[in-house]
Amino acid sequence: MSVDRGSTQDRADNARLRIALISAKGPLYRFRGGVFRRSLRYAPLTLTTLASLVPLEIDADIILIDEGVGELDLDLGVDLAAMTVITGTAPRSYELAAQFRRRRVPVVLGGPHVTLVPDEALQHADAIVVGYAEQTWPQLLRDFLAGRMRRRYEQATEVSLAGLPFPRRDLLPRMRYTTTNTFEATRGCIHRCDFCVLPSVTSQALLQKPVDDVIADIRQHGARKLVFVDVNLISDRAYARELFEALVPLRVQWYGLTTVLLTEDAHLLELAARSGCRGLLMGLESTSVESLRGASKGFNNPAEFYELTRALHAHRISLQGCFAFGFDHDTPDVFLETAQLAVDAQIDLPRFAVLTPFPNTPLYRRLEDEGRLLTKNWELFDGQHVVFQPAKMSVEQLQKGTEQAWRYAYRFRSILRRLACSAAPLWVRLATNLGYRYYAYNLRRSRSRIRGADDRQEGGTPGMGSAIQEAVRA
């Protein structure tokens, strides 16, 4: 099936194609500029990558809009609007899509949520892109200009990240982000945690850019401090070693995501430090061995979290440790126990989330089969709302317990204890911890606004807003 939007010849005076690439705002950032009252975001790669993939033969004006840092004017005068969608932003994305289509602007939707629930997304768009877009997005644009855009584009069986153009970082408002120095070396992960969307959105466990391509991108952008957005930078340790060795001569400082398995490889950890690694985000998930095994993340060992932090700090690497609450083995004492461990282990920046069953993940399917899902209002799937019935506590206990963990970890006494051994520079320690403290102590207020909107959306159904008191961006 195709959508006839007119060929290149039909367009008046062969005018340039105007394309808007949009990332909708997530619910926790929708009120008064967000819970931080200003953006602490680093620049996303999806929009800049899509901009770089516009075929050279297409004469195009490309507009990038990230609602997380700025407002969207619907009267852009564009020929095509394309949005990347994660689950928490799906309602907002669908709302924007409807408004563009009322203005007779065709809409393309893609991203993780679209890949997870393509039939739903197709109801809100003229075309959808399922899976990675390196091959399908350029083809879609050619089809659009020829007047034969199809309704659905799906990734090829195999995708390569070699030889791709550099992301168009110049199209984003640089001063709106903490940094635009975001890079990707690998895509995917070898692990299959049951709450993770990655195994459900691609058949390829791991993609890798040639190391020379990564280094060339860093050099041409002139980055000195940079962020790798890879979900697990050490999935392939041989590749990680090659990348780290290539980074050493650049004398950069970098931040990224890995698993705790990094500290089990002394040589790789040393090499990461020498290559400029100064901070890592790791999914620690739980203090319960049973919960970790049940989530297929048994390689985490809570008894080793103290040594994990010490090993990283010894190499001048700070740790952002992420925990989730709501596993079936969790009881009401898990919140304070986890927050105390985070403080005692001197994790530089603890983060806490409500376990979120993103659509069509193994966790989602299990909870749906057990009749434990409470809502399919995707806006609440942001990591801070309870959207399912916990096994060993009430919805309210899970919601309030998560807030309790945030407040305990970011009370001033806890901050001072963690700052004493942090590997980060003093001003970074203070800024990040005070930013998270603000988040911790304003989370309930921001969440209540979202619940209020949900009650209105559900027609004011008694108890619905309070019953469903969560985030992954690709």
N, C-alpha and C positions, 0 to 999 in steps of 0.2 A: 504493500500500500504506500502511496506517495502523497505528499502535500504540495500542491501547485501554488507556489508563491511568486511566479514570474521569473523568466529567464534573465540573464544579464542584458540581453538586447532589449527587453521590455522595460528595464529600469530607466527612468528619465535621464537623458543626457549622459548615460553611462556613469552616473554619479558614483562616488566611492561608497563601498559597503560600510555601514556604521554598525559596529557590534558592541553590545554591552555585556561584559562578563561580571557576574554578581555573586557575592557571598552574603547571604541573608544574616541578619543579626540574631544571635541566640538569646533566649529569654532572660538569662541572668544579666545581660548587658543592655537590656532594653529600657531601663528606668534610670533617669538622671545620669546618663553617661556610664552606667554600669556600677557594680558594687565597689569598684576602686575609684569611682568618680573621674577616672581618666584611663586611657588605654595603657595596659602593661603588656600588650600583645607584641609578638614578633610577626613580621610580615608573612602571610601565607604564601605557599608556593603554587597552589593549584591555579589561581587566576593568572599568575605571571607565566606559568608553563603553558596554559591554554593559549595565551596571547602569542607566545613564541611559535606555536604550532600552526598558526594561520598560514596557509600556503603562500609562498612568495609571489605567485602569479595573481593573487587576489589583492586588488587595491583597496585597502581597508583602513578605516579609522577605528581604533580599539579603545574602549573606555572601561577601566577597571573600577569596580565599586565594592568596597568591603564595609558593610553596614556596621561592623564592630567598631569602626573608627570614624565613621561619617554618615551623614544622612543621604538618602537616595531620592533624587528628583525623578519622578516617573515620566516627566515630559522631556525625555532625553533626545527625542528625534532620531531614534535608532531603527535600523531595519531588522535587527534580530537581537533578542535578549537570551542569554544563556546563564544558568545558575548552577552552582555546585551545592549539593544538599547533604547535610548530615541529619540524623534522626531528630535531634533537638530543634533544628531550624526548619523542618519540613512544613509545619503549618504556616510559618511566615513566608517561606518560599512559594507555597501554593497560593497564598494571598497575593503576593507580588505578581505571580504568573497570571492570575485572573485579571489583575488590573492592567497589565501589559496587553493581554489578549483583547480586553475591551477596547484598547486603543489600536487594535488591529496590528499589533507587533507580535510576530511569531515567537514562541518561547521554547527553548531547549532546556531540559533538566538532566543533570548527571550527578555523579558523586556516590558515596557509600550507601546512602539511604535509597537512592533510585535503584542501585544494583541489588539491594536486599528485597525491595518490594516494587519491582518494575511495573506490574499491572496497576498498582495504586497510582504511581507517579504519572503513568500515561494518561490518566484521567484529567490531569492538570496541565498538560503540555501538548505542543504540536509535534514534538519529537523528544525521545529520551536516548541517552547514551548509557549503556549498561557495561560496567567494568571499566578498565583503563581506557584512556581516550587518545593515546598517541597515534593510533591508526584511524580510528573512527571519526574523531573530531575534524581533521582535515577533509575526509571524504564527505562528511555531512555538509561542510561549507561549500564544497564544489557542487554537491547535489542541490543545495539551496539556490545557488546562483543559476543553476540550469533548470530550476523549476520542478525538481523531482525529489525533494527531500522526503525521505522515508519516515515512518513513524517511530521506528526503533532501530538503533545501531548497537551492535554487540561486539566486544573485543574479539580479536582473533584468538585461536587456541594458544599461540605463543606470542609474547610481546618482548621486544628488545628495548633496552634503555641506552644502547650505544649510538653515538653519533647524533644525538638530539641537539637542537639549537638551545642556546642559553636562555633561561627564563627572562622575560621582559620586566625586570625589577624596576626599571625606570618609569613604568607606568603607574606605580603606586605612590601615594603621598608620603615621602620618606619620613617627614617629621611627625607623622601620626603613630609611628611604631617605635618600640625600644630599639629595634634593628631591622633592616631589610636584608641583612646578611644571612639568609636562610638557604640551606643547600640540602640536596638529597644524593646519597651514594647508593643506598639499597632500598628496596621496597618489599615489604612482607616480613615474615618471621617463620622460623622452623618449628616453633612451638604451636600447639593447638589448644589454647586455653578455652574453656567452654563458654566464657562470656565475651570473647573477642570476636569482632566482626570480620577480621581478615580471612580466616578460613572459609567464610561464607561468601566473600565477594570475589575471590579469584581461585582458579585452579592451579596457579603457579605459586608454590610456596615462597619462592625468593627470586627477586630480580636484582641485578647489579649493574651499575654503570661502570664502564672501564675506569680504573683509577685515574688514568691520564685525562679523561674527560672531566672528572670531578676537580682535579687540580687546575686544569685550564679554566674552569668556571670561576674558581676562587681567585685565580690570578687576574682574570679580565675584570672582575668586579672590584678588585682592590680590597678584599675583605681582610681585616686583621683580627677581628673577633667575630666568630660565626656560630651558627646553630645548625646542627644536623637534625632534620626532622624525621629521620629513619626510625621506625618503630623499635627495631632491635639491631643496632649497628654491628653487633658481634655474632649475628646468626651464623655466618661463615667466618671462622676464625682466621683462616688463611687469607681471605680477602681483607679482613680487618687489619691484619698485620701489614699487608701490602699498602693499604690506605694510610695507616699511622706512620709507616716509614716514609711515605711520600710527603706527609704533612710536616715532618720534622724540619726540613730546610726552609719552610715558609715562615717559621717562627710566629704562628698564629696562636690564638687562644680559642678553644672551641667547647661547645656544650652539646649534649646529645642524650639519647636514650639507649640503655642496654639492660640486660638482665643481671642478676646477682652473680651469674656464672663468670663474669669478668674477673672477679677477685680470686677465683679458683685457678686462674692461669697467671702466675706471677710474671712471666715474661710479657704477656699481652698487656697486663696492667701497667707495668713499667713503661712499655712502649707507648701506651695511651697517654701517660703522663708526659713523656718526652715529646710527644707530638703536639702538646699544647692543651690537652684535656683539662678543664678547670671545673666542670660540673656535669653531673649525670642525673637523669631521672630514671628511677627503677620502680617497677611495680612489685612492691613487697606484699601487698594484698591483704595478708591476715597474720595474726599471731597464733592461729590454730593450724596444726599440722593436718588435721582431718579436713578442714575447709580447703586447704591448699591442694590436697590430694584429690578431693572431689571436683575441684575446678581444673584438673589436669595441669597444676602448677606445683607439683611435688618437689621440684628441684629447689624451691625456696625452703629454707630452714629457719624458723623464727629464732632458734637458739643461737644462730650465727649472725643475727642482725647487728649485734654490738661489735663483733669483729669486722663485719662488713664496713661499718662506718669508720672504725679505726684504720683499716687498711686504705680506704679512700683518702682519709685525711692525711695519712702519712705520705701520700703522693700529691698532696695539695689539690685534691679533687673534692668538691662539695657534693652533697647528696640531697636530692629531692625525692623523698620516699613516699610512695602512694599506697594507701590502704583503702579497702572497700569493706563495707558492713552490709550484712543481710544474708550471708551464707547460711546454709541450713543448719550448721553446727553452732552458729552464733547465738548467744544468750545475752540478756541485758547487761551482764558485767563486761562484755567485750569492749565497750567504748572507752571506759576509763582505763582499762588494762592496756589497750592499744596506744592511747594517747600518752600514758605513763612510759611505755616502752620507747615511744618516739622521742620523748624528752630525755629519758635516762640514757638511751643509746646516742644521744646528741646528734640526731638527724638534722641537718641544716634547715631543711624546709619540709615538714610533714604535710601531706595532703590527705584528705579524707573524702570518701564518696560513698553514696548509696549504690550498692550493686545494681547494675542496670541490665535488664534482658533486652538487648537490641533485637529488632525483628529478624526472625529466621536464623538466629544463632542457636547452638545447641541448648543454651540456658533458656532462651525464649521458648523453644519448642517444648522443653520439659515442663516449664511452668504453665504453659498453655494446656498441655495434656493433663496436668494436675488440677486445672481450674483455678490457678492462683494469680493469674493476671487480673489487675484491677482496672486497667484503662488501656486504651490505645490512642490517647491524646499524646501525640509524639512530642509536643512541646515540653512535656514533663519528663521526657527521657534525657535528662541533662546531667545526671550523676548526683543530683542533690534532692531529688524527689523519690518517694517510695511509690512504685508502680505495681507492686505485687504483694501478696500476703506472705510475710516471713514465716518460717517454720516454728521458731521457738520464742517469738515475741510478737507484740502487736505492731501494727503500722505506726502508731503514735510513738511507741518505744523506739523503733528504728529511726524515725524521723528526729525525735528529740535527742536520742543518743548520739547521732551523727553531729548534731549541733554542739553537744556537750564535749565531744572529742576535739572539735575545732577550737572551742573556747579554752579548753584546758591547755592545749598545745601552744596557744598564742596569748595566754595571759603573760604579763610582763615577767613574772618570776621564771616561767618556762622559757621565754625568749632569751633571757639573760643566761640561763644555764646552757642553752644550746649554742649561743653566740660565743661562749668562752672557748669552745674548741672548733668553731667553724673554720673551714679552709678558705672561705671566700674573703675578699678584701672587706675591711670594716664597713665602708659606706654601702657596699652591696649587701652585706649581712643586715644592716639596719633597714635599708630601703625595702628589701624583699620581705623581711619579717614584719615590718610595720604595715606593708601593703596587705599581707595575708592576715594580719590582725584585724585590719579594717574589714576584710572579707568575712572573717570568722564572726565578727560581732554585728554584722549587718546582713548576714545570710538569711536569717528568719524574716526580716522585713522585705527583702527582695523576693523571697519565695512566696510570702503571703500575697504580694501583688499578683504574682503569676497564678496563684490559687484562685484569687478573686476573678481574674480574667477567665479562668477555666470554669468557674461556677456560672458566669454569664454565658459562656459558650455552651455549657451543658443545660442551659435553661434554668439555672438555679436549683438543680436537683439537690435536695437536702443531703448533706453528708458527702457528696461526691468530691467536692474540693478538698475536704479534710481527709478523705480516705486515700487520696492519691498524692500524699505529701512527699532527667538524670543526665561523660560526654566523650564523644570520640570524634575527632576531626581527622579526616584523612589528610 
